[in-house]
Amino acid sequence: MGESVKVRDGYTISDDGLIHYAERAITWPEADEMAGRRLDRRKAWAFIDGELCDCVSWTAACSGCSDEVGAARGGGCSECGYHGVSRQAMWVPATFARATPHREGE
């Protein structure tokens, strides 16, 4: 488990419209030094173009079987394994991911 943090520097776009990232793994001590603090070992981290990013994930209604806008679940299909939901994830800048959400009335 020595290499658990990714570093992405640059990308290329192929004729098929695919984006290929130049990605490499670094060790936890290297990541701590780049971040300027000790990173939580339980989370997924990446440095994208020099910025520390956190992996944020959520579930959403499956796009293959959900006909209703804003529905919590779809009816189930082979795309989602007949569960009606699919797992989504993306890299978000760590400062944004750690921000507290705005609450109405505060």
C-alpha positions as CSV (number, residue, x, y, z in Angstrom):
1,M,0.0,0.0,0.0
2,G,3.0,2.3,-0.6
3,E,1.6,4.0,-3.7
4,S,-2.0,5.2,-2.9
5,V,-2.2,8.8,-4.1
6,K,-2.4,9.8,-7.8
7,V,-0.8,12.7,-9.6
8,R,-2.3,13.9,-12.9
9,D,-0.3,16.3,-15.0
10,G,-1.8,17.2,-18.4
11,Y,-3.9,15.2,-20.8
12,T,-4.3,14.4,-24.5
13,I,-7.5,14.0,-26.5
14,S,-7.6,11.3,-29.1
15,D,-9.5,11.4,-32.4
16,D,-12.2,9.3,-30.8
17,G,-12.9,12.1,-28.2
18,L,-11.3,10.1,-25.3
19,I,-9.3,12.0,-22.8
20,H,-6.1,10.3,-21.7
21,Y,-4.5,11.6,-18.5
22,A,-0.8,11.4,-17.7
23,E,-1.2,9.7,-14.3
24,R,1.3,8.3,-11.8
25,A,1.2,7.0,-8.2
26,I,3.1,8.6,-5.3
27,T,3.7,7.4,-1.8
28,W,2.0,8.8,1.3
29,P,5.0,10.7,2.6
30,E,5.4,12.4,-0.8
31,A,1.7,13.2,-0.8
32,D,1.9,14.7,2.7
33,E,4.8,16.9,1.7
34,M,3.0,18.1,-1.4
35,A,-0.2,18.8,0.6
36,G,1.6,20.5,3.4
37,R,-0.3,18.4,5.9
38,R,-0.9,14.8,6.8
39,L,-3.6,13.3,4.5
40,D,-6.3,11.0,5.8
41,R,-5.2,7.5,4.8
42,R,-8.9,6.3,4.6
43,K,-9.7,8.6,1.6
44,A,-8.8,8.7,-2.0
45,W,-6.6,11.7,-3.0
46,A,-5.2,13.1,-6.2
47,F,-3.1,16.1,-7.2
48,I,-4.6,17.3,-10.5
49,D,-2.5,20.0,-12.1
50,G,-0.9,20.7,-8.8
51,E,-4.1,21.1,-6.8
52,L,-5.1,18.6,-4.0
53,C,-8.4,16.9,-4.9
54,D,-10.7,14.6,-2.9
55,C,-12.8,11.8,-4.4
56,V,-16.5,12.5,-3.8
57,S,-19.0,9.8,-4.5
58,W,-22.8,9.5,-4.5
59,T,-25.7,7.3,-5.8
60,A,-28.1,8.6,-8.4
61,A,-31.1,7.2,-10.3
62,C,-29.9,5.0,-13.2
63,S,-29.9,6.9,-16.5
64,G,-30.9,3.7,-18.3
65,C,-34.1,2.9,-16.5
66,S,-35.3,6.1,-14.8
67,D,-37.8,8.1,-16.9
68,E,-38.7,10.6,-14.3
69,V,-36.6,13.8,-13.8
70,G,-35.5,14.0,-10.1
71,A,-36.5,10.4,-9.4
72,A,-34.6,8.7,-6.5
73,R,-34.6,5.3,-8.3
74,G,-35.2,3.7,-11.6
75,G,-37.1,0.6,-12.3
76,G,-34.0,-1.6,-12.7
77,C,-32.1,-2.7,-15.8
78,S,-28.9,-4.5,-16.8
79,E,-27.0,-1.2,-16.7
80,C,-27.5,-0.8,-13.0
81,G,-27.6,-4.5,-12.1
82,Y,-31.4,-4.2,-11.6
83,H,-31.0,-1.9,-8.5
84,G,-32.4,1.3,-10.1
85,V,-29.4,3.3,-8.9
86,S,-25.8,3.8,-10.0
87,R,-22.7,4.9,-8.2
88,Q,-21.1,8.2,-9.4
89,A,-17.8,9.7,-8.4
90,M,-15.6,12.6,-9.3
91,W,-12.5,14.5,-8.2
92,V,-13.3,17.8,-6.4
93,P,-10.8,20.3,-5.1
94,A,-10.2,19.5,-1.5
95,T,-11.0,23.1,-0.3
96,F,-14.4,22.7,-1.9
97,A,-15.1,19.2,-0.7
98,R,-14.3,20.2,2.9
99,A,-16.6,23.3,2.8
100,T,-19.7,23.2,5.0
101,P,-23.0,23.3,3.0
102,H,-25.1,26.4,3.1
103,R,-28.3,25.9,5.1
104,E,-31.5,27.9,4.6
105,G,-32.2,30.4,7.4
106,E,-28.6,30.7,8.7
